[in-house]
Amino acid sequence: MSGAEWEPREGRVAYDRRSGEDVRVMAVHACGVFVRSLRDGREGVTTLGELAPPERGAEES
């Protein structure tokens, strides 16, 4: 990521280690991170620690 520290933010794609799939970050709150699966649109809640840069080059738009 061009030398900068990657950080999950609203609207960005991330890899959710817990579910093992790419997700879109919908909202970041103190209670957790709301995400939506890119594969099936299923919504869920995870933590910042479970998110990493996308695995398979998913779109950032």
C-alpha positions in Angstrom: 0.0 0.0 0.0 2.6 2.5 -1.1 4.5 2.4 2.2 1.6 3.8 4.2 0.0 1.9 7.0 -3.2 0.3 5.7 -6.2 1.2 7.8 -9.8 -0.1 7.4 -12.2 2.8 6.8 -15.8 3.2 5.7 -16.2 2.3 2.1 -12.9 0.4 1.8 -12.6 -3.3 1.0 -10.9 -5.4 3.6 -10.2 -9.1 4.3 -12.1 -10.4 7.4 -9.8 -13.1 9.0 -12.8 -14.4 11.1 -15.0 -15.2 8.1 -12.2 -15.8 5.6 -13.7 -13.5 2.9 -13.4 -10.0 1.5 -15.9 -7.4 2.9 -16.7 -3.8 2.5 -16.4 -1.7 5.7 -19.8 0.0 6.2 -19.1 1.8 9.5 -16.4 1.9 12.2 -17.7 2.3 15.8 -16.3 1.8 19.3 -18.5 -1.3 19.7 -17.2 -2.9 16.5 -16.8 -2.7 12.7 -19.9 -3.2 10.6 -19.1 -5.0 7.3 -20.9 -6.4 4.3 -19.6 -9.5 2.4 -18.7 -8.8 -1.2 -19.7 -12.4 -2.1 -23.2 -12.6 -0.8 -24.1 -9.2 0.7 -24.5 -10.6 4.2 -23.9 -8.1 6.9 -21.9 -8.7 10.1 -19.9 -7.1 12.9 -16.2 -7.7 13.5 -13.3 -6.0 15.2 -10.5 -3.8 13.7 -8.0 -6.5 14.7 -9.7 -9.1 12.4 -9.4 -6.9 9.3 -6.5 -6.9 6.9 -5.8 -5.6 3.4 -7.9 -7.4 0.8 -6.6 -10.8 -0.2 -7.5 -11.1 -3.9 -7.1 -7.6 -5.1 -10.7 -6.6 -4.6 -11.7 -3.2 -5.8 -11.2 -0.2 -3.5 -14.0 1.9 -5.0 
